[in-house]
């Protein structure tokens, strides 16, 4: 067992079609924060968050990821990010199915019509790292950018990777994103055999920095208590109450763990809960603990 502590300086959930507030009101407590009651735009309406320029040919998962990062950075709707390069900001994305529709589309075109018929707009989307590189280019993050595609554990593996980048000094902050689509190709590849709930589209984002005792007077701190053997799906625990988000919202596949942790951060940062745990089962104990910390 090991423990890594992060300072969380930004967070967001972007889950189109998910009634976040209603779920939390029923399962945990009545949400006070506006974030819980705002409907997230669909990928086709991403311009409502990001503005109209630059979205042509962006895949749905990429649009969802960009929306989640935009909101986690606290940018106003439609406001373009500052283009000044942030060389000490890394991007880590968890996604198993993010660009499979583009890969299938290009493969079918090559098979039927030859490589010369592949659209120049489609070709970049075939890259396995397209979501992470798109986030880095859009927001001007010049540190390492990479995609974690390791199955159901992708979100946890991405969180561990973020810790490695921070501890090694490769970045001052890490923008951690989980994003999945639910198009026909992605849904067909999703393993229903190990999940009784459907695949859902959505994204979540956490902006992480190394925790130092001299940081802000009031802070949200994330402790990564266990880095291996995560049970799936995780359960949120608030006091004596708990909720398995997969049963309420559906399955976000590789992004699911980040959705769960981002929800825990929201409950602490926006709803006033002192501590929220992300757990596997009663015997294994906490996997991640999110807490509000104040300097005395």
C-alpha positions in Angstrom: 0.0 0.0 0.0 1.2 3.5 -0.8 -0.3 7.0 -0.5 0.0 10.0 -2.7 -1.5 13.3 -1.8 -2.7 15.9 -4.4 -4.0 19.4 -4.1 -7.1 19.7 -6.3 -7.3 23.1 -7.8 -10.0 22.5 -10.5 -12.7 19.9 -11.1 -15.7 19.3 -13.3 -18.3 16.8 -14.4 -19.7 17.0 -18.0 -22.3 14.2 -18.3 -25.0 14.9 -20.9 -28.3 13.3 -20.1 -27.4 12.5 -16.5 -29.5 14.0 -13.7 -26.6 14.6 -11.3 -28.6 16.7 -8.8 -31.6 14.4 -8.7 -29.3 11.4 -8.0 -27.4 13.1 -5.2 -30.6 14.4 -3.7 -32.1 10.9 -3.5 -29.0 9.0 -2.6 -26.8 11.4 -0.5 -28.1 14.9 0.2 -29.9 17.8 -1.4 -27.2 19.5 -3.6 -26.7 23.2 -3.0 -24.2 23.9 -5.7 -25.5 25.1 -9.1 -23.2 22.7 -10.9 -25.4 19.7 -9.9 -28.5 21.1 -11.6 -27.1 22.4 -14.8 -27.6 20.2 -17.9 -24.4 19.4 -19.8 -24.5 20.1 -23.5 -24.3 17.2 -25.9 -21.1 16.9 -28.0 -22.9 18.4 -30.9 -23.6 21.5 -28.8 -20.1 21.8 -27.4 -19.9 25.3 -28.9 -22.1 26.5 -26.1 -19.2 25.9 -23.7 -16.2 26.2 -26.0 -17.2 28.8 -28.7 -17.7 28.0 -32.3 -14.2 28.0 -33.7 -12.0 25.0 -33.9 -14.5 22.2 -33.4 -14.8 21.0 -37.0 -14.2 17.2 -37.2 -13.5 16.8 -33.5 -14.7 13.5 -32.3 -17.5 13.4 -29.6 -15.2 12.2 -26.8 -12.7 14.9 -27.7 -15.5 17.5 -27.5 -16.6 16.2 -24.1 -13.1 16.2 -22.8 -12.5 19.8 -24.0 -15.8 20.9 -22.3 -14.8 19.2 -19.0 -11.4 20.9 -19.0 -12.9 24.3 -19.9 -15.2 24.1 -16.9 -12.5 22.8 -14.6 -10.4 25.8 -15.4 -13.3 28.1 -14.5 -13.5 29.7 -17.9 -16.8 31.4 -18.9 -18.9 29.8 -21.6 -17.6 30.7 -25.0 -14.4 32.3 -23.7 -11.3 31.2 -25.5 -8.4 30.1 -23.3 -5.2 32.1 -23.0 -3.0 30.9 -25.7 0.2 31.4 -23.7 2.1 28.1 -23.5 2.1 26.5 -20.0 5.2 24.3 -20.3 4.8 22.9 -16.8 1.2 21.6 -17.3 0.8 17.9 -18.3 -2.3 16.2 -19.7 -3.3 12.6 -18.8 -6.5 11.2 -20.4 -8.3 8.0 -19.6 -10.3 6.6 -22.4 -10.8 3.2 -23.9 -13.3 3.9 -26.7 -12.7 7.6 -27.4 -11.8 7.4 -31.1 -12.9 3.9 -32.1 -15.6 5.3 -34.4 -13.0 7.3 -36.3 -10.7 4.3 -36.6 -13.5 2.2 -37.9 -14.6 4.9 -40.4 -11.1 5.3 -41.8 -10.5 1.6 -42.0 -13.7 1.1 -43.9 -12.8 3.9 -46.3 -9.3 2.4 -46.9 -10.8 -1.1 -47.5 -13.4 0.1 -49.9 -11.9 3.0 -51.7 -8.2 3.2 -50.9 -6.1 5.4 -48.7 -6.4 8.3 -51.0 -10.0 8.7 -50.2 -9.5 9.3 -46.4 -10.5 12.7 -45.4 -7.7 15.0 -44.2 -10.0 16.0 -41.4 -10.6 12.4 -40.3 -6.9 11.2 -40.4 -5.7 12.9 -37.2 -8.5 11.4 -35.2 -7.0 7.9 -35.8 -4.2 8.7 -33.5 -4.6 6.9 -30.2 -3.5 10.0 -28.4 -5.9 12.4 -30.1 -7.9 13.4 -27.0 -4.8 14.2 -24.9 -3.1 16.1 -27.7 -6.2 18.0 -28.6 -6.6 19.1 -25.0 -3.0 20.1 -24.9 -3.1 22.1 -28.1 -6.5 23.8 -27.3 -5.5 25.1 -23.9 -1.7 25.6 -24.5 -0.4 22.9 -22.2 3.2 22.2 -23.1 4.1 19.4 -20.7 3.8 15.7 -21.4 0.4 14.5 -22.8 -0.7 10.9 -23.0 -3.6 8.6 -23.1 -4.2 5.7 -20.7 -6.2 2.9 -22.4 -6.0 0.0 -20.0 -9.6 -1.2 -19.7 -11.8 -0.6 -16.6 -8.8 0.4 -14.5 -7.9 3.2 -16.9 -9.1 6.0 -14.6 -7.1 4.7 -11.7 -4.1 4.1 -13.8 -4.3 7.6 -15.1 -4.5 9.0 -11.6 -1.4 7.0 -10.6 0.4 8.3 -13.7 -0.5 11.9 -12.7 1.2 11.2 -9.4 4.3 9.9 -11.1 4.6 13.0 -13.3 4.3 15.3 -10.3 6.7 13.4 -8.1 9.3 13.2 -10.8 9.1 16.9 -11.5 7.9 16.5 -15.1 5.0 18.8 -14.4 3.9 21.4 -11.8 0.3 20.5 -12.4 -1.6 17.7 -14.3 -4.9 18.1 -16.0 -6.5 14.6 -15.6 -9.4 13.8 -17.8 -11.7 10.9 -18.4 -13.9 10.8 -21.5 -15.9 8.2 -23.3 -18.5 8.3 -26.2 -21.5 6.0 -26.6 -21.7 5.9 -30.4 -22.7 2.6 -32.1 -19.2 1.4 -32.5 -18.2 2.1 -29.0 -21.3 0.6 -27.6 -20.8 -2.5 -29.7 -17.2 -2.9 -28.3 -18.2 -2.3 -24.7 -18.1 -5.4 -22.7 -21.6 -5.9 -21.4 -20.6 -9.3 -20.1 -18.9 -7.8 -17.1 -21.3 -4.8 -16.6 -25.0 -5.1 -16.2 -25.5 -1.4 -17.0 -25.2 0.5 -20.3 -22.3 2.5 -21.6 -22.8 6.2 -21.2 -21.1 9.2 -22.8 -19.5 11.8 -20.6 -16.3 13.3 -19.2 -14.8 14.5 -16.0 -11.7 16.5 -15.2 -9.4 17.1 -12.2 -6.6 19.6 -12.0 -4.0 18.3 -9.7 -0.9 19.7 -8.1 1.6 18.5 -5.4 0.2 19.2 -2.0 2.3 21.5 0.2 1.5 22.6 3.8 1.9 26.2 2.8 -0.8 26.1 0.1 -4.1 28.0 0.3 -5.8 28.4 3.6 -8.8 26.3 2.4 -8.1 23.5 0.0 -9.5 20.3 -1.3 -6.9 17.5 -0.8 -7.1 14.1 -2.5 -5.3 11.1 -1.0 -4.6 8.2 -3.3 -4.6 5.5 -0.6 -4.3 2.4 -2.8 -2.7 2.3 -6.2 -3.5 -1.3 -7.1 -6.3 -3.9 -7.3 -9.2 -1.5 -7.5 -12.6 -3.2 -7.4 -15.0 -2.0 -10.1 -17.3 -0.1 -10.0 -16.3 2.1 -7.0 -18.7 3.3 -4.4 -18.8 6.8 -2.9 -19.2 7.0 0.9 -20.5 10.2 2.6 -20.8 9.7 6.3 -22.8 6.5 6.7 -24.4 6.8 3.3 -23.1 5.5 0.0 -23.9 5.3 -3.7 -22.6 3.3 -6.6 -22.8 5.7 -9.5 -22.8 3.0 -12.1 -26.2 1.9 -10.9 -27.6 5.4 -11.1 -25.9 6.8 -14.2 -24.6 3.9 -16.2 -21.0 2.9 -17.0 -18.4 5.4 -18.3 -15.9 2.6 -18.9 -12.3 3.9 -18.8 -13.4 7.3 -17.5 -15.6 5.9 -14.7 -13.1 6.1 -11.9 -12.4 9.8 -12.7 -16.1 10.5 -12.8 -16.4 9.0 -9.3 -13.5 10.9 -7.9 -14.6 14.2 -9.5 -18.1 13.7 -7.9 -16.4 13.2 -4.6 -14.5 16.4 -5.0 -17.7 18.3 -5.9 -19.4 17.0 -2.8 -16.5 18.4 -0.7 -15.8 21.6 -2.6 -19.3 22.6 -3.4 -21.6 20.9 -0.9 -19.6 21.3 2.3 -19.0 17.7 3.2 -15.8 17.4 5.2 -14.7 14.0 3.8 -15.9 11.7 1.0 -14.4 8.3 0.4 -14.2 6.3 -2.8 -14.2 2.7 -1.8 -14.4 -0.8 -3.3 -16.1 -2.8 -0.6 -16.3 -2.9 3.2 -13.4 -5.2 3.6 -10.9 -3.4 1.4 -11.4 0.1 2.8 -10.8 3.4 1.2 -9.2 3.7 -2.3 -9.3 7.5 -2.5 -10.2 10.0 0.2 -11.2 13.6 -0.6 -11.2 16.1 2.2 -11.5 19.8 2.9 -8.4 21.0 4.8 -7.9 24.3 6.5 -4.8 25.7 8.0 -5.0 26.4 11.7 
